[in-house]
Amino acid sequence: MSSDKIAVIGDRDTVTGFRLVGVSECSIPKSPAETRDSLYHYFRDPTMGLVMITEPLAAEVEDTIVELSQSPVPVILLIPDRDGTTGGYETVLKELIRRAVGIEINI
């Protein structure tokens, strides 16, 4: 089984940019519930290798991202949107490290 597909969850501008370079699995959610639905949809696809999500959307569904990150594939990658980075990846990364190591580490 190959995990070669890439998906993007983000705002219209971000998704448009990724569509221009050939990413066909894209979602522009209007609410946190739609963002969660998109994440679960992509995680059910056994050929999905990478799910990119913009930091502002990831902040709205942080608990879901931490839960899904327990699975080795697909990988979730937080990316900045057109407004730049928010540093939101740090919160998710800290939680993943805390779960893996058992202690909180400042990054």
LINNOR-V354473 format. One record per residue. N is the residue number from 0. RES is the residue in three letters. D_FIRST is the distance of its C-alpha to the first C-alpha in Angstrom with 1 decimal. Layout:
{{N/RES/D_FIRST} {N/RES/D_FIRST}}
//
This chain:
{{0/MET/0.0} {1/SER/3.8} {2/SER/6.7} {3/ASP/9.3} {4/LYS/11.6} {5/ILE/14.9} {6/ALA/17.4} {7/VAL/21.1} {8/ILE/23.5} {9/GLY/27.1} {10/ASP/30.5} {11/ARG/31.2} {12/ASP/32.0} {13/THR/29.0} {14/VAL/26.6} {15/THR/28.7} {16/GLY/28.3} {17/PHE/24.6} {18/ARG/24.6} {19/LEU/26.9} {20/VAL/24.4} {21/GLY/21.6} {22/VAL/19.8} {23/SER/19.6} {24/GLU/18.3} {25/CYS/21.7} {26/SER/23.9} {27/ILE/27.6} {28/PRO/28.6} {29/LYS/32.3} {30/SER/32.3} {31/PRO/30.7} {32/ALA/29.6} {33/GLU/27.8} {34/THR/26.2} {35/ARG/24.9} {36/ASP/23.7} {37/SER/21.7} {38/LEU/20.1} {39/TYR/19.2} {40/HIS/17.9} {41/TYR/15.5} {42/PHE/14.4} {43/ARG/13.6} {44/ASP/11.1} {45/PRO/7.5} {46/THR/7.0} {47/MET/10.2} {48/GLY/10.7} {49/LEU/14.5} {50/VAL/17.3} {51/MET/20.7} {52/ILE/23.8} {53/THR/27.4} {54/GLU/29.5} {55/PRO/32.0} {56/LEU/29.5} {57/ALA/27.8} {58/ALA/31.2} {59/GLU/31.6} {60/VAL/28.6} {61/GLU/28.5} {62/ASP/28.2} {63/THR/25.0} {64/ILE/23.5} {65/VAL/24.5} {66/GLU/23.1} {67/LEU/19.7} {68/SER/19.7} {69/GLN/19.4} {70/SER/15.7} {71/PRO/14.2} {72/VAL/11.6} {73/PRO/12.6} {74/VAL/15.6} {75/ILE/18.9} {76/LEU/21.3} {77/LEU/24.9} {78/ILE/26.6} {79/PRO/30.3} {80/ASP/31.4} {81/ARG/34.2} {82/ASP/36.8} {83/GLY/35.2} {84/THR/33.9} {85/THR/35.2} {86/GLY/34.2} {87/GLY/32.2} {88/TYR/29.3} {89/GLU/31.7} {90/THR/32.0} {91/VAL/28.3} {92/LEU/27.9} {93/LYS/31.0} {94/GLU/29.7} {95/LEU/26.3} {96/ILE/28.4} {97/ARG/30.8} {98/ARG/28.2} {99/ALA/26.6} {100/VAL/30.0} {101/GLY/32.3} {102/ILE/34.8} {103/GLU/35.4} {104/ILE/35.4} {105/ASN/37.0} {106/ILE/35.2}}
//
